[in-house]
Amino acid sequence: ERRGSISLASSETSLLSVPGSTRTRRMSTTKVIDQRPKHLMLGDFELANVVDCEEYVLCCKYSPIGDVFAVGLGNGTIRIYSKAGQFQYVLTDDDTKTRRYPVTCLKFYGNKDDVRVDHQKMLAATYTAGYVKVWHYPTQQCVFTFDEKERQPLALDFNCNYTRLYVAGSDCVINCYDFGTKKLLRKLQASESRENMDGHKNRIHAIRSHPAMETVFLTGGWDETVHYWDERAPHSQKHFAGPHLCGDALDIIAEHQVILTGSWRRNSTLQ
């Protein structure tokens, strides 16, 4: 049975035990077919392809130029596919083979001004096993690992000029790294004040950097708040309540001054 597919329960006969008796009787059964559509389409678009990743999918991301997309799986591997859905690479190493924990977030390195070809093919990923890995995916090599074993890293993003890497996770803290030196610069988190809501009180599942302001980013998570941060300040500058984010479901549309969120709930999922 393929994970994520709709199961068909089929059986010609089965044995049914009679309570209080050692006898069994043969019972005819009918094939049960799920008549629900496998894909619900809303809007003016068509389903182009379906890719079977053979594992639970936790996150996915297109490259900046859209030639490939990456898929993070529940067994700790990352698969790279062409835009047509053809498998190209698998990213795994000794760490991910030893501790097969889920990949929770993916971000491509996309600095168009960086002329080094190898930097145009890099991908960063968070793993609940306690590390962040940067991959050069054409060679399937991990070029650097950030050690975050004191927590579960759940979300990450580069700032707009790709000099910073922000990583957040289960401890409600955002780690700010210099991506050039790979050094931890500072930690951003809520203060100890009970009067000010200046940081998260529960897991952070999404980070989105401002597309034009290099020190500004947003975060969201389980505490149903979205926070506005400037990395030069230790606590968030402002926030609003409502979205319940359980994955990489936060975006900024700068030209329209719009924030887009996707919540895990039955109604008002997109706001």
Buried (B, 14 or more C-beta within 10 A) or exposed (E): EEEEEEEEEEEEEEEEEEEEEEEEEEEEEEEEEEEEEEEEEEEEEEEEEEBEBEBEBBBBBEBEEEEBBBBBBBBBBBBBBEBEEEEBBEBBBEBBEEBBBBBBBBBBBBBEEBEEEEBBBBBBBBBBBBBBBBBBBBEBEBEEBBEBEEBBBBBBBBBBEBEBBBBBBBBBBBBBBEBEEEEBEEEBBBEEEEEEBBBBEEBBBBBBBBBEEBBBBBBBBBBBBBBBBBBEEBBBEEBEEEBBBBBBBBBBEEEEEEBBBBBEEEEEEEE
